[in-house]
């Protein structure tokens, strides 16, 4: 009973903004297990999440914690910093920038700025004065890039040369560059790189909404339920036919490994928190999303706590995982 009551308290915390169901009445009539069943039915439903997300600005995605997005429009050579806090967005800065060649980055030396969503991994002073007084490195190539066999490195947000104006044709070698006074006096003072993402697109900017984010949430919790219950077939339904694990493991080898693990029938506890769900720009305009969250996994044979990142494709009936870390 103690465990069940703790679960009920957790669920009530998650659903505190909703009053559609009289959980106390269900508890009094049918007990704690029926309350959990009712709440689980809700969180596995697209419509529940759409209602929960009502009133939030979701065009740039969903974030449990405050975040700053450096949104780069490659076509128009613009960078806009968008702040997201509790479902509200605000434009904090709009500036002109220089970017690399058009098109999706494929290989080292193609001089193209990548298209996608990247973490700002480091703030530092470049050793080459041509790259300005300050730089922020991006997490290119990320897992999805590696899955698509894209390579290259050294993609930064940085400044102009310290020894004069740029003398090229106003293109970078794949980075995003801005004037030094703006970099130092505006961008750097605004950006906390540990709480920021770069969102780089070309063509039409992909946008999210409550229907898309709600479908991802319900899919995530259906996937978690199958995982928790060792339901092999249902679990595999969430993986795309082109899935590759972070370490290069193929879908077939991944399935064989999971079948072996699930055959143990271990009881496990899995919890997810601090969600980051971002629409993912791509040249094919496919409905891709980067989904990140904090996972706590507790089973007799394995314990894990840390960040988990999925790159998923959204279909009519839910999501499919392309890459998992």
Buried (B, 14 or more C-beta within 10 A) or exposed (E): EEEEEEBBEEBBEEBEEEEEBEBEEBBEEEEBEEBBEBBBEBBBBBEBBBBBBEEBBBEBBBBEEEBBBBBBBBEEBBBBBBBBEEEEBEEBBEBEBBBBBEBBBBEEEBBBBBBBBBBBBEBEEBEEEEBBBBBBBBBBBBBBBBBBEBBBEEBBBBBBBEEEEBEEEEBBBBBBBBBBEBBBEBBBEBBEBEEBBBBBBBBEBBEBBBBBBBBBBBBBBBBBBBBBBBEBEBBBBBBBEEBBBEEEBEBEEBBEEBEEBBEEEEEBEBBBEEBBBBBBBBEEEEBBBBBBBBBEBEBEEEEEEEEBBBBBBBEEEBBBBBBBE
